[in-house]
Amino acid sequence: MHPILEGQQLATRRSFFGKAGMGAMALQSLLGANNFPNFAPKAKRVIYLFQHGGPSQLDLFDYKPNLAKLSGTELPDSVRQGQRLTGMTAFQTGFPVAPTVFKFSPQGKSGTYLSELLPHTGKIADDIAVIRSVHTEAINHDPAVTFCQTGFQLAGRPSIGAWISYGLGSENQDLPAFVVMVSQGKGGSQALADRSWGSGFLLTKYAGVKFRSGTDPVLYLSNPAGYEPAARRRFLDDLAALNEHKLREYQDPEIATRIAQYEMAFKMQTSVPELTDFSKEPDSTFDLYGPDARTPGSYAANCILARRLAERGVRFIQLFHRGWDQHGTLPRDLRLQCQQTDQASAALIQDLKNRGLLDETLVVWSGEFGRTVYSQGTLTPTNYGRDHHPRCFSLWMAGGGIRGGITHGETDDFSYNIASDPVEVHDIHATMLHCLGVDHTKLTYRFQGRHYRLTDVHGRVIRPILS
């Protein structure tokens, strides 16, 4: 055969097999994981209340009354064990123990010890499982947040919401499967990258859709002035026809995503305004969630919106609340943060419970790491700061699949090292997936020749907290 003709035939053959392979990938991506849940789920959806900045476990959840008599003394080297420190305290001349200035007391029938800063959380103590022995690998905010959201410290992996959207899809065809809201606390805050709710190497259709406060909750969703819905419908139909032609030619799954997302945006032009219209909510709702509940974009308002999204079958709802990074003036700033979040967090649990939704909704409250027992900077009887602390921190879980009124794990006398039942971030992810009826070892996606999963090669379900 002539070399030119042979080359053309080889090129045609490569094109056929390449397109066939891409077609299979497109089909897999469009269908999602398509084999979940693996077993009967306890929860249908997740609301993830992420407290960005690192809430202090010592001042909120991890009661250490014996620290009072050690105030100002040097943290023993045997406790610190040469731990890697941030650049903010690595060169301090001393590490003075800073006991909390806040009172703790047992709450509920379970007697769970909680800080006076969390009076409303105390009212739901019998509905939540507090985990006091969580640890992480990262010591700075960005890698720690990335780790909590994706199971990996480096950017590029899919977020947990994207994994769940890919594996389970949506129960509502008029709203995204994964919705994100961000609120700002009264304290300072670190940067929060959009990739925290990104899809990584999964199709972009699985990424979180960010809702904002204001008249246009989703950017570019509204039609321009003078552009009627019927004209938008004709435009989308013509655009879809062009995209479908390219999809048949190239079999690129992102083209299919583009078609689907245009259709979703069109549906959201009707569903989102109704969703974000609180005018029919009774006064009792705003009273339950607190004084900020009528302020668009506040944490309290976002908690109400989270409940409304849960009612409509949205699969993964994530709230980020910034401002928990208290390196100084912690007693003042932590009090402000809790005033903004405590009532609304507890109200969300109570509201879901009242509506019969809590048993099928998993709620997780967590930050990316904890805070040190020693003071950053000057320690006084009424003022101190705390640096980042990855070795132990606390979070709580409630709702579908979780046994309320319990605590799990213990730390040492300084809330510095874990004393029993260590829990890593991968375990939290594995447990969240388990409550949704998903075996975390089976939710995978093939990328660059390897099957990836949210928990990588780690993760175990925290069975003592399961109902």
N, C-alpha and C positions, 0 to 999 in steps of 0.2 A: 504494500500500500504506500502511496505517496506520503512522505513525512508530514506535509501540510494537512492532508486529509486525515491522517492518523491523529495528528494533534487536535484537529477539530473534533474528532470522535471522542477522544479522551476527555476534552473539555466538556462536551455534551454529557458524557457519562458521569463526570464529577459533578456537574450541575444537577443531574437527576438525583444522584444519591445525596448530594448536599441538601437539596430542597426537600427530599423525603425525610432526612434527619431533622431538618428544621420544622417540617410539618409535624413530626412526632412530638418535638419539643413544644411547638405551639399548642398542640392538642393537650399535652400534659398541663401546660400553664393555664390554659383556658378552663380546664376541668378542675384545677386545683388538686389537692392531694387525693380527693375523691374516694377515700376509704375510711373516713372518720365520722363519728367517734368509733373507737375500737370496742368500747363497752358502754353500758348505760351511764350517761353523765348525771352528776348531781346538779351541775350548773349549766345554764345555757349561754351565759355571757359573763364578762368581767368588767368591773369598774376599778381602775387602778389609780389611787389617789397618791401621786408621787410628790413628796415634799422635798423640793430641790434645794440642796445646800447642806444637808446633814444635820437633822434634828438631834439634840443632845439627849441620849438615853438616860444619862445620870439625873437629869432634871425633869424627865417625863415618865419613864417607865421602869427604870432599874433602881429599886430602892436600896440604898446603902447607908443605913443610919449610923453605923460605926465610924464613918468618915468624919463625922463632926469633931471628934476628939483628936483627929489627925490633921486638922486644918492648918495649912502653912508649913507642915513638915515636908521633907524631901521625899518624893516618890522613890521607893527602894529600887536599886538597880536590878534586884532579883525579880521584880515585877515587870520593869521595862524591858529587860532581856535584850538590850541593844537594838531595839526596834528602829527601823528606818523612820525618820521624821521628815516633816515638810521643811522647806526653807524658812518658814515663819518662826519655828521654835528650835530648830536644830542647833542654833548658836546661843540659846538662852544659858545663863550662868547657873540656873537652877530650875527644878520642876516641882513647885510647891503644890501640894494636894489642895484641891478646891472643892469642898463638899457643897452640895446644892443648898441654896437659901430657901428652897421651896419645901413645903410640908407634903408628906405622903400619907395616905390613909387607905384602908381596905375598902373596896367598892363591890356592890352587888352581893348576891348570895355566895358567889365564888370567892369573895374576899381578895380579889386582885388588887395589888397595891398600885395606885396611880397618883400622879402629882396633882396638887391643888390647881395647877394650870389647866387641867383637863376635867373640869367638873361635869361637862356634858358627856364626855367619853366614859366617865364613871357610871353614868346612867345606863350605858349599854355594855357594861363590863361582862354581863352574863351572855352576851351575844358574840363576843370577840375572843379570839385566841391570840394571846400576846406571846411572841417569840423573842426571847431576850439573848439568844446566842447566835445571831447572824454574824457572819464575817465576810470580808471581801478582800480582793487582791490589790485594789487600787487605793492610793492615798491622796490623789488630787481629783478635783471635781469632774473634769471632762472624761477621763478614762473610767472613773467610778460610775458616772451616769451612763456612759456607753455600755459598760459591763452590765449594769442593772437592766438596761433596755434591750440589749442584743446578746448577752452571754459572752461577750468578747470585749477586751479593752480597746482594741483598735477599730477605727471606723470602717464601715463597708459591709457589715453583716445586717441581715434583716432584723427589725425590731420585733419584740414579742407580739405586739398587735398585728404586725404583718404576717408573722408565722401563723397566728390563730386565724386570721382572715383567709390565708391560703389554705389552711387545713380544714376549716369548718364553713367558710363562706358566710353569707348574711341571711338573716331571717326576714329582712325588709328590702324589697327590690327598689324602693324609692329613696333610700338613704345609704350612705357608705357603711361598710362592715366595721370600719375603724375610724373613730372620731377623736380628735384631740382638742383640748382647751388649755390655755395658759393664763394664769393670774399672777399678779405681782404683790408680794407682801410689803410691809412698811419698812423692813430692813433692807440692807444692801443685797445684791444678788450677783451670781456668776452668769456667764453667757450660757445660753441654752440653744444648742444647734438643732435645726429642723431634722437632721438625720436621726435624732432620737426617736422619731416615729417614721423613719424611712423604711423602704422595702429592700434595700441592699441589692443582692443579686436576684431576688424575686422580681416578678413583674411589678411595674409601678402602680398597677391597679390595687395592690395590696397595701400600699403606704397609707398612713393616717391622713385624714382630711382635717385641716385645722379650722376650727370655728373661732370667730372673733366677735367681740362686742361691737355694737353699733348697728347701723341700718342695713349693712351688707355683711351678714355673718360669714359668708364664704366669698373670697375675692373673685371678682369678674363673673359672678353668678347671674346678676341682674342684666336684663337687656338694656342697651343704650336707649336714651329717650327717643321716642317715636318709632321704635322697632317693635312690632307686634309679635306676640307668641306664634301666630300662624306663619309669619315670615321666618322666624327662628326654626320652626318645624321643617319648612321646605328647605332651608339652608342645610340643616343637619342631615336630611334625607339625601340630598345631593352629595354632601361631603362623605357620608357613609358609603355611597355607591363608589366613589373614587377610592376610598380607603379599602373597600372590599376587593376592588380590582387589583390593588397593590398587594393585598394579603394573598390572593390567589397566585400572584406572580412570585412573591418573595417568601411567603410562609413565615414572616417575621411576627412572633407573638406580640411584640409591642404595638404593631398596627392594630391587632385585635383589641388590645387594651385601649388604644386611642378611640376606637369605635365605641367600646363599652362605656368609657368615661364621658364621652360627649353625651351619650344617652342618659347616663346617671346625672350629669349636670342639668340636663333638660328636666328630668323628673324632680330634681332638688329645687328648681325654681318654684315649684308648688309645695313640696314637702317641708323645706327648710323654714319659710316664713311662718307656716302653721306651727312647726316645732318650737320656734323661738319666741312665739307670741305668748307671753305669760298673763295676758289680760283676763283669761278665764280661771286662773289659779285663785283660790280663795285666800282671804287674809290669813287664815290659819296656816297656810303653807309658808308664807313669809315670816310669820311669827315663829314657826318651828325652826326655820333655817337661820334666823337672826337678823340683826339690824342692817347688814350689808346685802341682804337677799334681793332687795329691789334695785341694787346698783349693777347695771350690766357689766359683765367682765370680771366681777368680784368672784372670789372663791365660792362664796355662798350661792351666788346666782348660777355659777357653773355646776354646783352640786345639784341644784334643782334641774338644770338642763340635763345632767347625767341621768337623773331619774326618768325624765321624759324620754330620753334616748333609749333607756332600758325598757320602758313600756312599749316602745315601738320596735323592739327586737334587734337593736344594733348590737353587734357581737362583742366589740371591744371598745370601751370608753375610757379615755385617759385624761386625767387632770394633772397638770404640772402647776405647783404653787411655789413661787420663788421667794427667797429671803431668809432661809434658815441658816445662813453661814455666819454664826455669831463668834467671831474671834475676839471681840471685846464688848463690853457693856451687855453681856449675855442676859443678866436678870431683867433688864429693861426690854431688850429687843425680843427675847423669847416670849415674854408676856404678851407683847404686841402680836407676834405671830399666832400664838394660841388663841388670842381674842378673835382673830380673823378666821380661824380654821376649826377650832374645837367644836363649837355648836353646830356648824354646817356638816362636819364629818359625821357626828352622832345623829344629826337630823336625817341624813341620807339613809343610815341604817334603819332608823325608826320608821321613816317614810316608806321604804321598800317593804319593811315588815308589815306595816299597816295595810299595804296594798297587795299582800300575798306574793311579793316578788323576791323577797330576800332568800327564800329557799332555793331559788333558781338563778340567783345572781351572786357571783363571787366578788367580794370587795376586799381590796388590799390597800393598806396604808403603810408607806415606807419612804425612807430617804435612801441616799446612796452609800452612806457610812455613818458612824457615830462621832462622838467628841471625846477628847481626852479628859481624864480625871484631874490632871494638873492644869494650872492656869497658864494661859498665854498672856504674857505681860504681867502687870502689877496685880497682886491679889489683895483685896481688902475684905472686911467682913460682909460688905454688901455688893461688891462688884468683882467680876472676873470675866475672862474669856476662855474659850476652849478651842484647841486646834483639831484638825481632822484626825479621826481614829478608825482605821479599818478593821482592827482585831475583834471588835464586838460592837453590835448595835441592836436596836429593838425595832420591831414592826408588829402590826396586827393584821389579822385576816378574819373575815366573817362571811356568813352566807352559805351558798350552795356547796355542800361537801365538807364544811368546817364545823368542828365541835366548839361551841361557845363556852365561855366561862372557865377557860384553862390558861395556864402559862406553860411554856415549853422552853427548856434550856436555862442554864445558870451561868453567871460570870463570877470571877473571883471577888474578893472584898473591895477591890478598887474599880470594878467594872472596866477592867483593862484587858484581861485574858478570859477565854471561855473555860469554865470549870466542868461543864457537862453538856452533852447533846449539841455538839456544834452543827450549825446549819450554814451552808454556803449558798451563794446566789443561784447557782444551778439547781439546788434543791427547791428553792422557791419557785423557779420556773417549772420544774418537773411536777410540783404539787399543783400549781395553777392549771397545767395541762391535764393532770389527772382528774381534777374536779370537773373538767369539761369533757371527760370521757376519752382522753387522748393519752396513749402511751408515748411518753416523750422520746423513747428510743426509736419509734417508728415514724415520727413526723420528720421526714427528710426531704431534701431537694438536691438533685445532682447538678453540680456546678464545677467546671474546670476539671472534670474527671474524678470528682470525689462527691460522696453523699454527705451533705452538711445537715446539721440539726441545731436547734436552739441551744441545747445543753451540751453540744460538742461530744466529748467522750465522758462527760461527768453527769452528775445529777442523781438524786434518789428522792422518792416521794416521802414527805414527812408524815408518816402514818399515825403517830400519836395524836395529831391535831385533827384527824379526819373524823367525820361523824359516821 
